[in-house]
Amino acid sequence: MDVRKALFALAAVLVAGCGPGVRPESRWEGMTVSLEPDAVMGSIGSGHGQFFEPGGVAVDPKDGKDLIYVADSGNQRVQYLNHAGDFLKQIGRFGVGRADFNKPYSLAVEGGHYIFVVDRDNHRIQQFDVRGVFVRAYPDAGRSDVKLRFPEGVALNGFGELFVADTWNDRVVRFDRAGSVLGILGGFGQGRGFMNRPSGVAIDSEDNLYVADTRNDRIQKFNFRGDYLLSFGSKGSATGCFDEPMAVAAGGDGLVAVADFNNGRVQVFSSGGRFLAEAGELDGPIRGPRGVAISGDRLYVVDSGNSRILRFRITVKRESGGP
């Protein structure tokens, strides 16, 4: 695929309102989703299983028992937890060298093999094997002159390529696994395909890309070629609106979860932008959610302001006549 260093130029067209930019797919009509509180993990602190303003969460299903990775930003480390939230191990410390962190902000996991950590204030992504052994950093200075500025999100597609929310450059950068740049999507602006401080990225089962376009208060969706498909959301606190969405996650069944940071909530949508559910309180209100992950019928939320991880159970019901 000869798309290296390709720039996807897109027209500047505003999308108004909190609904999707196009009509949601008809397959979602007649479906309802509910979120039930399931577990609370962690508390504020620096001990094992404690967090200080965590940023992101990623989940690796293990025979139905999730292995949970948390970017514990304020403690400059990544923690591994079992399905019950018990501490297993940690990697990292403050610094600028290999396997050091300066604000580990979010992460992605390639099941059973690798984890990718957004090392935000070191302006890089670090790759480790699941034991915590350093593999490489992105970008690779020997393969590309592209530089990241305070990146905040990372996701993997079905080909093993990395998509990085290069936040302060207002774009998404696509890397191959050797560290070379395959493409750049975005650029500062408010129109279709343009971005303003994008913080989160996610890839669905069809290799579509979702971008949490934070300062534009919307989610944008692109296909695997980088073509714009739709957007949903706008500034506000009503259902379907956002106030600085910080992260996005895509589930295998087509659900899309959004961490709505300043509104203190997580909203769940169809892949076409139809609002479906909202995560409610779990032992108190959510404060500043910065990360989300979906694993099967489980939704994980990084409740950063309360220094904890929340888990909700997802129940999907289809009404008579639904697909």
C-alpha positions in Angstrom: 0.0 0.0 0.0 1.8 3.1 -1.3 0.3 5.8 0.8 3.4 6.8 2.8 3.4 10.4 3.8 0.1 10.9 2.0 -2.0 13.9 3.2 -5.7 13.5 3.1 -7.1 17.0 2.1 -10.8 17.4 2.9 -13.3 20.2 2.4 -14.2 22.6 5.2 -17.9 22.0 5.8 -19.5 22.5 9.3 -21.9 20.0 10.8 -24.5 21.6 13.1 -26.4 20.1 15.9 -25.7 17.2 18.2 -26.9 14.5 15.8 -24.9 12.6 13.2 -23.7 14.2 10.0 -25.6 11.6 8.0 -28.6 9.3 8.8 -27.6 6.5 11.2 -27.5 3.0 9.7 -30.9 1.4 9.7 -29.6 -1.7 11.4 -29.5 0.2 14.7 -33.2 1.0 14.6 -35.1 -0.9 17.2 -32.1 -1.5 19.5 -31.8 -0.3 23.1 -28.7 -0.4 25.3 -28.4 -0.2 29.0 -25.3 0.2 31.3 -25.3 -1.4 34.7 -22.7 -0.6 37.4 -20.3 -3.6 37.8 -17.1 -2.7 39.6 -14.9 0.1 41.1 -11.2 -0.4 41.0 -8.5 1.6 42.7 -8.3 4.8 44.8 -6.1 7.9 45.0 -2.5 7.1 46.0 0.8 5.8 44.8 0.6 2.2 46.1 0.0 -1.0 44.2 -3.5 -0.7 42.6 -3.8 3.0 43.4 -3.8 5.8 40.9 -3.2 9.5 40.6 -5.1 11.2 37.8 -5.0 8.1 35.5 -5.3 8.8 31.7 -6.2 5.7 29.8 -7.2 2.0 30.0 -6.8 -0.9 27.6 -8.1 -4.4 28.0 -6.9 -7.8 26.8 -9.6 -10.5 27.2 -8.1 -13.7 28.7 -10.6 -16.6 28.6 -13.4 -14.2 29.6 -11.2 -12.7 32.4 -9.9 -9.4 31.3 -6.3 -8.3 31.8 -6.5 -4.6 32.5 -3.7 -2.1 31.7 -4.0 1.4 33.2 -1.9 4.5 32.2 -1.3 5.9 35.7 -0.3 9.3 34.5 0.3 11.1 37.8 2.4 8.2 39.1 4.5 7.9 35.8 3.8 4.2 35.3 1.5 1.6 33.7 -0.2 -0.9 36.0 -1.5 -4.3 35.2 -4.6 -5.5 36.9 -6.6 -8.7 36.8 -10.3 -9.0 36.1 -11.1 -8.3 39.8 -8.9 -5.2 39.8 -6.1 -6.8 41.8 -2.6 -5.4 41.2 -0.3 -7.7 39.1 2.7 -5.7 38.1 3.8 -2.2 36.9 6.3 -0.8 34.4 7.9 2.6 34.0 9.2 5.5 36.1 9.7 9.2 35.5 12.4 10.0 32.9 13.3 10.4 29.2 15.1 7.2 28.5 13.8 3.9 27.1 10.9 2.6 29.3 10.8 5.9 31.2 7.7 8.0 31.1 6.7 11.6 31.3 2.9 11.5 31.6 1.9 8.1 30.2 -1.5 9.3 28.9 -3.2 6.4 27.2 -2.5 3.0 25.7 -3.5 0.2 23.3 -3.0 -3.5 23.5 -2.4 -6.1 20.8 -3.8 -9.2 22.5 -1.3 -11.4 24.2 1.7 -9.7 22.5 2.3 -6.0 22.8 1.2 -2.8 24.5 1.6 0.7 23.1 1.9 3.6 25.6 1.4 7.2 24.7 4.3 8.9 26.5 2.8 12.4 26.1 5.3 14.8 27.4 8.2 12.9 25.9 6.3 13.3 22.5 6.4 9.6 21.6 4.7 6.2 21.6 6.6 3.4 23.3 6.0 -0.3 22.5 6.6 -3.1 25.0 6.0 -6.8 25.0 3.4 -7.9 27.5 6.2 -8.7 30.0 7.1 -5.0 29.9 10.3 -5.3 27.8 10.9 -2.2 25.6 10.6 -2.9 21.9 10.7 0.4 20.0 9.6 4.0 20.0 7.4 5.9 17.5 8.3 7.8 15.4 11.6 6.3 14.5 14.0 9.1 13.8 15.9 6.9 11.3 12.7 6.3 9.2 10.8 9.6 9.4 11.3 13.3 10.1 7.8 13.6 11.5 7.7 14.9 15.1 4.8 14.4 17.5 3.7 17.2 19.9 2.0 16.1 23.1 0.2 13.1 21.6 -2.7 11.7 23.7 -4.3 8.7 21.9 -3.3 5.5 20.1 -5.1 2.7 18.3 -4.3 -0.3 16.2 -6.1 -1.5 13.0 -6.4 -5.0 11.7 -3.1 -4.7 9.8 -1.2 -3.8 12.9 -0.7 -0.2 11.9 -0.7 2.5 14.6 -3.0 5.6 14.6 -1.8 8.3 16.9 -3.7 11.4 18.0 -1.0 14.0 17.5 -2.9 16.4 19.7 -0.9 19.7 19.5 -0.4 19.3 15.8 -4.2 18.9 15.3 -3.9 15.7 13.3 -3.8 11.9 13.3 -0.5 10.2 12.2 -0.5 6.6 10.8 2.6 4.5 11.3 3.6 1.0 10.1 5.0 -1.4 12.6 8.6 -0.4 11.7 8.0 3.2 12.7 7.6 4.7 9.2 4.8 7.2 8.5 2.1 5.9 6.2 -0.2 8.9 6.3 -1.3 12.1 8.0 -5.0 13.0 8.5 -6.4 16.3 9.6 -4.9 19.7 10.1 -6.2 22.6 12.2 -9.8 23.6 11.4 -13.5 23.0 12.0 -14.6 21.5 8.7 -14.9 17.9 7.7 -11.7 16.1 8.3 -10.0 19.0 10.1 -9.3 18.9 13.8 -8.7 21.0 16.9 -6.7 19.2 19.6 -7.8 15.6 18.8 -7.2 13.6 22.0 -8.5 10.1 21.3 -8.7 7.5 18.5 -10.3 4.1 18.0 -10.6 1.5 15.3 -13.7 -0.7 14.8 -14.0 -4.2 13.5 -14.2 -2.9 9.9 -11.1 -0.8 10.3 -13.0 2.5 10.4 -11.3 5.2 12.4 -13.1 7.3 15.1 -11.4 10.5 16.3 -12.3 12.4 19.4 -12.0 15.9 18.0 -11.8 17.5 21.4 -11.9 21.3 20.9 -14.5 20.9 18.1 -16.7 18.9 20.5 -17.4 16.1 18.1 -16.5 12.6 17.0 -15.4 12.2 13.4 -15.4 8.9 11.5 -13.2 7.9 8.6 -12.9 4.7 6.5 -9.7 2.6 6.3 -8.5 4.8 3.4 -8.9 8.0 5.4 -12.1 9.2 3.6 -14.4 11.2 5.8 -17.7 9.4 6.5 -19.6 11.4 9.1 -19.4 13.3 12.4 -21.7 13.6 15.4 -21.9 15.9 18.4 -21.5 19.6 19.0 -20.9 21.8 22.0 -23.4 21.4 24.9 -24.6 19.3 27.8 -27.7 17.8 26.2 -27.9 14.1 25.2 -25.6 13.6 22.2 -23.7 16.8 22.8 -20.1 17.0 24.2 -17.9 19.4 26.2 -14.4 18.3 25.2 -14.6 14.6 24.4 -11.3 13.2 25.4 -11.4 9.5 24.3 -13.4 7.1 22.2 -13.7 3.3 22.1 -15.3 1.0 19.5 -16.7 -2.4 20.5 -16.9 -5.5 18.4 -20.7 -5.2 18.2 -20.6 -1.7 16.7 -21.0 0.3 19.9 -19.0 3.5 20.2 -18.2 4.9 23.7 -17.1 8.6 24.3 -15.5 10.0 27.4 -17.3 13.4 27.6 -14.8 15.1 29.9 -16.3 18.4 31.1 -19.8 16.9 31.2 -18.5 14.2 33.6 -20.1 11.3 31.7 -19.6 8.6 29.2 -22.1 8.3 26.3 -22.6 5.3 24.1 -23.6 5.6 20.4 -24.2 3.4 17.4 -21.5 3.4 14.7 -23.6 6.0 12.8 -23.8 8.4 15.8 -27.2 7.5 17.2 -27.3 8.1 21.0 -28.0 4.8 22.9 -27.0 5.1 26.6 -25.2 7.1 29.2 -23.1 5.7 32.1 -24.6 6.9 35.4 -23.0 7.3 38.8 -21.1 4.5 40.4 -20.4 5.2 44.1 -20.6 8.9 43.3 -20.4 11.1 40.1 -17.8 10.6 37.4 -15.3 13.5 37.4 -13.3 14.2 34.3 -13.4 10.9 32.4 -10.3 10.6 30.3 -10.3 7.1 29.0 -12.7 4.4 27.8 -12.4 0.8 26.6 -14.9 -1.9 25.5 -14.3 -5.6 26.0 -17.2 -7.8 25.1 -20.1 -6.8 27.2 -18.0 -4.6 29.6 -17.3 -0.9 29.4 -14.3 0.5 31.3 -14.1 4.1 32.3 -11.1 6.1 33.6 -12.7 8.3 36.2 -9.6 10.5 36.3 -10.8 13.1 38.8 -11.6 10.4 41.3 -8.4 8.4 40.5 -10.2 5.2 39.8 -11.4 2.8 37.1 -15.1 2.0 36.7 -16.7 -1.0 35.0 -20.2 -1.2 33.6 -22.0 -4.2 32.1 -23.5 -3.5 28.7 -26.9 -5.1 27.9 -28.2 -4.9 24.3 -31.9 -5.5 23.6 -33.5 -5.6 20.2 -37.2 -4.7 19.8 -39.6 -6.8 17.8 -38.8 -6.3 14.1 -35.2 -5.4 14.7 -32.3 -7.1 13.0 
